[in-house]
Amino acid sequence: MTTKLKSKLQEDLTAAIKERDELRSSTLRMTLAAITKEEVAGKEKRELSDDEVLKVITKEAKKRREAADAFAEGGRAESAEREKAEGEVLATYLPKQLSDEELTDIVAQAVQEAKAAGAEGPRAMGAVMKIVNPKVAGLAEGGRVAATVKKLLAG
């Protein structure tokens, strides 16, 4: 019994192969391989939930972004473009990311809650992250969230 998201990836892969869309098909193949690898990791094989599949896709998209940046810095524009394009294919399966303003609003609210609960100084970072993370899970990258929290705590 495969999850809806994993089934969609498999259907889209079949369509991409039929359309001879090399970029989409190779990207989806790599992503499905990463999902399968995650399913067989650990003591026994298991089926991933849609949330877990989403985490794998998010991780794969992040890898593409980081690789694109690394290739761009290394002067390998063609490889950087390929990684960017793969990241865009994966982005279509992810929930829309929060804008900087939306993220700042959520973090500002969490900072207020944490301070009301008595968290101050460096310890406030952990308290704020505990409040923010469930609200932004899958909608903003951890590094972005942490940077916003630090910025707002520094005031």
C-alpha positions as CSV (number, residue, x, y, z in Angstrom):
1,M,0.0,0.0,0.0
2,T,2.0,3.0,-1.2
3,T,1.3,6.5,-0.1
4,K,-0.4,9.1,-2.3
5,L,2.7,11.1,-2.7
6,K,4.9,8.2,-3.6
7,S,2.3,6.9,-6.1
8,K,2.2,10.4,-7.6
9,L,6.0,10.4,-8.0
10,Q,5.8,7.0,-9.7
11,E,3.0,8.0,-12.0
12,D,4.9,11.2,-12.9
13,L,8.0,9.2,-13.6
14,T,6.1,6.9,-16.0
15,A,4.7,10.0,-17.8
16,A,8.2,11.7,-17.9
17,I,9.7,8.5,-19.5
18,K,6.9,8.3,-22.1
19,E,7.4,12.0,-22.9
20,R,11.2,11.4,-23.1
21,D,11.7,14.2,-20.5
22,E,15.2,13.2,-19.4
23,L,15.5,15.9,-16.6
24,R,12.2,15.0,-14.9
25,S,12.6,11.2,-15.3
26,S,16.2,11.2,-13.9
27,T,15.2,13.5,-11.0
28,L,12.2,11.5,-10.1
29,R,14.2,8.2,-10.4
30,M,16.8,9.6,-7.9
31,T,14.1,10.8,-5.5
32,L,12.3,7.4,-5.6
33,A,15.6,5.7,-5.0
34,A,16.2,8.0,-2.0
35,I,12.7,7.1,-0.7
36,T,13.4,3.4,-1.2
37,K,16.7,3.7,0.6
38,E,14.9,5.4,3.5
39,E,12.3,2.6,3.6
40,V,14.9,-0.2,3.9
41,A,17.1,1.7,6.4
42,G,16.9,0.4,9.9
43,K,16.1,-3.0,11.2
44,E,13.1,-3.8,8.9
45,K,11.7,-2.6,5.6
46,R,8.7,-0.3,6.1
47,E,6.4,2.0,4.1
48,L,7.0,5.7,4.5
49,S,4.1,8.0,5.4
50,D,3.4,11.0,3.1
51,D,5.0,13.2,5.7
52,E,8.2,11.1,5.7
53,V,8.2,11.0,1.9
54,L,7.9,14.8,2.0
55,K,10.9,15.0,4.3
56,V,12.9,12.9,1.8
57,I,11.9,15.2,-1.1
58,T,12.8,18.3,1.0
59,K,16.2,16.8,1.8
60,E,16.8,16.0,-1.9
61,A,15.7,19.5,-3.0
62,K,18.1,21.0,-0.4
63,K,21.0,18.8,-1.8
64,R,20.2,20.2,-5.3
65,R,20.3,23.8,-4.0
66,E,23.6,23.3,-2.2
67,A,25.1,21.5,-5.2
68,A,24.0,24.3,-7.5
69,D,25.6,26.9,-5.2
70,A,28.8,24.9,-5.1
71,F,29.0,24.4,-8.9
72,A,28.2,28.1,-9.4
73,E,31.1,29.1,-7.0
74,G,33.4,26.6,-8.8
75,G,32.6,28.2,-12.2
76,R,30.7,25.2,-13.5
77,A,27.6,27.0,-14.7
78,E,26.2,24.1,-16.8
79,S,26.3,21.7,-13.8
80,A,24.8,24.5,-11.5
81,E,21.9,25.0,-14.0
82,R,21.2,21.2,-14.1
83,E,21.1,21.0,-10.2
84,K,18.8,24.1,-10.1
85,A,16.5,22.6,-12.7
86,E,16.3,19.3,-10.7
87,G,15.5,21.4,-7.6
88,E,12.7,23.1,-9.4
89,V,11.2,19.7,-10.5
90,L,11.3,18.6,-6.8
91,A,9.8,21.9,-5.6
92,T,6.6,21.1,-7.5
93,Y,6.0,18.3,-4.9
94,L,6.7,20.5,-1.9
95,P,4.3,22.8,-0.1
96,K,4.8,26.5,-0.9
97,Q,7.5,28.0,1.2
98,L,6.8,30.8,3.6
99,S,7.8,34.3,2.4
100,D,10.4,36.2,4.5
101,E,7.6,38.4,5.9
102,E,5.4,35.4,6.9
103,L,8.3,33.7,8.6
104,T,9.3,36.9,10.4
105,D,5.7,37.3,11.7
106,I,5.6,33.7,13.0
107,V,9.0,34.0,14.6
108,A,8.2,37.4,16.2
109,Q,5.0,35.9,17.8
110,A,7.1,32.9,19.1
111,V,9.7,35.3,20.6
112,Q,6.9,37.1,22.4
113,E,5.6,33.7,23.7
114,A,9.0,32.6,24.8
115,K,9.7,35.9,26.6
116,A,6.3,35.7,28.3
117,A,7.3,32.2,29.5
118,G,10.5,33.7,31.0
119,A,13.1,32.7,28.4
120,E,15.9,35.2,27.9
121,G,19.4,35.4,26.5
122,P,21.0,32.5,24.7
123,R,18.5,30.0,26.2
124,A,15.6,31.9,24.5
125,M,16.9,30.5,21.1
126,G,15.9,27.0,22.0
127,A,12.6,28.0,23.5
128,V,11.7,30.0,20.5
129,M,12.7,27.2,18.1
130,K,10.5,24.8,20.0
131,I,7.5,27.1,19.4
132,V,8.3,27.9,15.8
133,N,9.4,24.5,14.4
134,P,5.9,22.8,14.6
135,K,4.3,25.9,13.0
136,V,6.7,26.1,10.0
137,A,7.5,22.4,9.5
138,G,8.0,21.8,5.8
139,L,7.2,25.5,5.0
140,A,10.6,27.0,5.7
141,E,14.1,25.5,5.8
142,G,15.7,25.1,9.3
143,G,18.7,27.4,8.6
144,R,16.4,30.2,7.4
145,V,14.2,29.8,10.5
146,A,17.3,29.8,12.9
147,A,18.7,32.9,11.2
148,T,15.4,34.8,11.6
149,V,15.1,33.7,15.2
150,K,18.7,34.9,15.9
151,K,18.0,38.2,14.1
152,L,14.9,38.9,16.1
153,L,16.4,37.9,19.4
154,A,19.3,40.2,18.8
155,G,16.7,42.9,18.3
